Amino acid sequence: MVDKIDLALLSLLQKDCTLSLNELAEAVNLTTTPCWKRIKRLEDDGIICGKVALLDGEKLGLSLTAFVLIKTQHHNSEWYQRFVQQVEAFPEVLGFYRMAGEYDYLLQVQVSDMKSYDNFYKRLVNGIPGLNDVTSSFAMERIKSTTALPI
């Protein structure tokens, strides 16, 4: 069960996971031991599923974001498992979703430029059988991007 204090801790950690235990405890009016126990429980329950550094792709030369929509006629378990395994192996794929609607899958891909995207695209369509339609759209401007959940 997640209560108001847990939500406050999660909100703080989403904004800055480098806050010290003392800073977190003070912010939610706890001492460090119960604060640590709450954080540990949230980790054990899988609510906190990782702590990462967020990087600026532009500054690292990864300035092209593509959204790839995929249709397939294959929906059996064996094909799906192989497809998921192959797509997960692409480091360029930041997001991978099974969709309802016209398209079956959506990928968010981050690469340096159009040539890099073309190389990714060729590996995708040539390496995975059964893709009927692969359509790409390219982001011209990132207006909002967050990892913080609206809790």
C-alpha positions, 0 to 999 in steps of 0.5 A: 500500500502506497501512502502520502509519504511514499508518494512524496518520496517517489516524487522527490526521487523522480526529480533527483535520485541523488538526494541524500537520505537525510534530505529525503527524510527531512523533506517528508518529516521522518527520521532517516531509519523509517525513511530508508525502510520506506525506500527499501520497501518501495524497491522490494515491491518493484515500485522503484525499479531503477536509478539512472542518470538521464543523458542529453542525446543532443550533446552526445550526437544522438539528435534524431528521434524516429517513431517507427510504426509496424504492422505484421500478420504474425501474432503467434506466441513463437513469432512474438517472442522472437520479435521481442527478443530481436527488437530489444537487442537494438540499442537504438530502441528506447521505447517499444510498445505493442499497440491497439489500433491500425499498427501493431507495434511502435518503436522510439528510436534515437540515432545520430542522423538519417544515415544511422537511421537508414542503417537501423531500418535496414537491420530491422526489416532485413533481420526480422521476417514477417513485417508487412508495413514499417512506417517512420515519422521523425521528430522535428523538435522535442517539446516535452520529454520526462520520465516522471510519472504523474503521481 
